[in-house]
Amino acid sequence: MTLNVAILGAGQAGSRHIDGFEAIEDVRITAVADADADLARREANRCGATPFEDWRDALDGSPTPDAVVVALPHHLHAETACRAAACGLHVLMEKPMGSTLAEGRRIEEACRTAGVVLMICFVHRFRDEAIQAKAWIEAGHIGVPVNCLETIASPRGSHLGSWINSPDLSGGGVLLYTGVHAMDRLLWLVDSPLREVHASTRTLTAASRVEEAVAALLTFDNDAMATFSVSGPSYPAGETGWWSEIYGTEGVIRIRSRQSVEIKGNGLDQRIEVGDTAAREGEHYNFKRQAEAFVQAIRNGQEAPIPGRAGLAVLEACQRIYDRGDYGPQLALQ
Ligand SMILES: NC(=O)c1ccc[n+]([C@@H]2O[C@H](COP(=O)([O-])OP(=O)(O)OC[C@H]3O[C@@H](n4cnc5c(N)ncnc54)[C@H](O)[C@@H]3O)[C@@H](O)[C@H]2O)c1
């Protein structure tokens, strides 16, 4: 049976979701909602959907959607997801799950109560390099993770929505917009709850009202530790860079996102360049894989592969960083 999907928010992320869902069989995008009416119309036209200016109207459009993708500014995540769940619609939720921890918990509870699938868009888990690293760790090829380095840097220029620089609309700065991806990858690969968090946050430019840099030292319940660094300058600073190093008891894995993944240790010495999939299927091929996983969970009546608790774990980690960081009092998540 065809699954009807409504895309709420047709900006940068929403447009990638449209590409991802369009590429799947037996799925139809029936509605695209965006406060920018021209954008809603343009994006709806390219996938044969009905455009809406108000996301609420898209929830009871005709045909009624079975699922929604929430790709709106952070302050709208909780209201949108909770209303969709109350309508019995499955929810694919952009990161961060909410702009506060309390919002994240409300979303998780609303979806659980309604019995709908909730999946969090940590879309980078669907990239080749991340899948390979996780498989090597699960197969025991580096023993037990002990010391990790997680570094992500992504410029926050005029190519991004201006709302990300407003604490009221975004809930925080570079940590919530970009750093959440790196925190999720770390928690996923180490596979242990956070124990201790030591952190500082800074702005890089005088006028910024949200943090643009984060440095944290983390320890996990399994005794692993990590150095975690996020930078989001608002001056031109070149390409996004993201790398991870996981030193285990028997080997090390190094990930250069969108470039390569390599392992040394425990009988394995291998480096894989990962550009082929992007060259073949497009740079954002991971959005299609994410959409497939979401649809499969709905069709099979299963929990999503990245469920609400993964989103909550990341929000809790952010909360602890803000609590310890210089901007804690202003930006602490509730
Ligand atoms: N997973 C990823 O790789 C990725 C990448 C970028 C953004 N994101 C996430 O996606 C979400 C959206 O971010 P973005 O960068 O696409 O932002 P964006 O500014 O490009 O798009 C947001 C859209 O929401 C619309 N909008 C704002 N208020 C609205 C309202 N009340 N009703 C309807 N539409 C409204 C805006 O007009 C805009 O087009 C955020 O949660 C962000 O963190 C995820």
Ligand as a Chemical Component Dictionary entry (heavy atoms), coordinates in Angstrom:
data_LIG
# 
_chem_comp.id                   LIG 
_chem_comp.type                 NON-POLYMER 
_chem_comp.pdbx_formal_charge   0 
_chem_comp.three_letter_code    LIG 
# 
loop_
_chem_comp_atom.comp_id 
_chem_comp_atom.atom_id 
_chem_comp_atom.alt_atom_id 
_chem_comp_atom.type_symbol 
_chem_comp_atom.charge 
_chem_comp_atom.model_Cartn_x 
_chem_comp_atom.model_Cartn_y 
_chem_comp_atom.model_Cartn_z 
_chem_comp_atom.pdbx_ordinal 
LIG N1  N1  N 0  20.130 16.233 9.043  1  
LIG C1  C1  C 0  20.779 17.200 8.427  2  
LIG O1  O1  O 0  21.779 16.963 7.769  3  
LIG C2  C2  C 0  20.260 18.601 8.533  4  
LIG C3  C3  C 0  20.781 19.616 7.720  5  
LIG C4  C4  C 0  20.260 20.899 7.877  6  
LIG C5  C5  C 0  19.277 21.146 8.815  7  
LIG N2  N2  N 1  18.816 20.134 9.598  8  
LIG C6  C6  C 0  17.734 20.365 10.575 9  
LIG O2  O2  O 0  16.537 20.564 9.813  10 
LIG C7  C7  C 0  15.696 21.521 10.472 11 
LIG C8  C8  C 0  15.475 22.690 9.527  12 
LIG O3  O3  O 0  16.734 23.316 9.292  13 
LIG P1  P1  P 0  17.097 23.953 7.868  14 
LIG O4  O4  O 0  18.566 24.180 7.869  15 
LIG O5  O5  O -1 16.478 23.165 6.782  16 
LIG O6  O6  O 0  16.381 25.354 8.016  17 
LIG P2  P2  P 0  15.867 26.298 6.842  18 
LIG O7  O7  O 0  15.798 27.652 7.415  19 
LIG O8  O8  O 0  16.660 26.074 5.592  20 
LIG O9  O9  O 0  14.402 25.722 6.579  21 
LIG C9  C9  C 0  13.372 25.863 7.517  22 
LIG C10 C10 C 0  12.104 26.219 6.767  23 
LIG O10 O10 O 0  11.038 26.305 7.713  24 
LIG C11 C11 C 0  10.175 27.335 7.254  25 
LIG N3  N3  N 0  9.375  27.826 8.389  26 
LIG C12 C12 C 0  9.771  28.607 9.414  27 
LIG N4  N4  N 0  8.742  28.803 10.268 28 
LIG C13 C13 C 0  7.684  28.137 9.747  29 
LIG C14 C14 C 0  6.342  27.952 10.158 30 
LIG N5  N5  N 0  5.853  28.513 11.284 31 
LIG N6  N6  N 0  5.535  27.184 9.392  32 
LIG C15 C15 C 0  5.990  26.628 8.242  33 
LIG N7  N7  N 0  7.253  26.777 7.812  34 
LIG C16 C16 C 0  8.084  27.514 8.549  35 
LIG C17 C17 C 0  11.091 28.401 6.682  36 
LIG O11 O11 O 0  10.404 29.224 5.754  37 
LIG C18 C18 C 0  12.185 27.568 6.040  38 
LIG O12 O12 O 0  11.980 27.377 4.661  39 
LIG C19 C19 C 0  16.422 21.855 11.762 40 
LIG O13 O13 O 0  15.975 20.998 12.755 41 
LIG C20 C20 C 0  17.874 21.594 11.453 42 
LIG O14 O14 O 0  18.661 21.346 12.594 43 
LIG C21 C21 C 0  19.272 18.887 9.451  44 
# 
loop_
_chem_comp_bond.comp_id 
_chem_comp_bond.atom_id_1 
_chem_comp_bond.atom_id_2 
_chem_comp_bond.value_order 
_chem_comp_bond.pdbx_ordinal 
LIG N1  C1  SING 1  
LIG C1  O1  DOUB 2  
LIG C1  C2  SING 3  
LIG C2  C3  SING 4  
LIG C2  C21 DOUB 5  
LIG C3  C4  DOUB 6  
LIG C4  C5  SING 7  
LIG C5  N2  DOUB 8  
LIG N2  C6  SING 9  
LIG N2  C21 SING 10 
LIG C6  O2  SING 11 
LIG C6  C20 SING 12 
LIG O2  C7  SING 13 
LIG C7  C8  SING 14 
LIG C7  C19 SING 15 
LIG C8  O3  SING 16 
LIG O3  P1  SING 17 
LIG P1  O4  DOUB 18 
LIG P1  O5  SING 19 
LIG P1  O6  SING 20 
LIG O6  P2  SING 21 
LIG P2  O7  DOUB 22 
LIG P2  O8  SING 23 
LIG P2  O9  SING 24 
LIG O9  C9  SING 25 
LIG C9  C10 SING 26 
LIG C10 O10 SING 27 
LIG C10 C18 SING 28 
LIG O10 C11 SING 29 
LIG C11 N3  SING 30 
LIG C11 C17 SING 31 
LIG N3  C12 SING 32 
LIG N3  C16 SING 33 
LIG C12 N4  DOUB 34 
LIG N4  C13 SING 35 
LIG C13 C14 SING 36 
LIG C13 C16 DOUB 37 
LIG C14 N5  SING 38 
LIG C14 N6  DOUB 39 
LIG N6  C15 SING 40 
LIG C15 N7  DOUB 41 
LIG N7  C16 SING 42 
LIG C17 O11 SING 43 
LIG C17 C18 SING 44 
LIG C18 O12 SING 45 
LIG C19 O13 SING 46 
LIG C19 C20 SING 47 
LIG C20 O14 SING 48 
# 
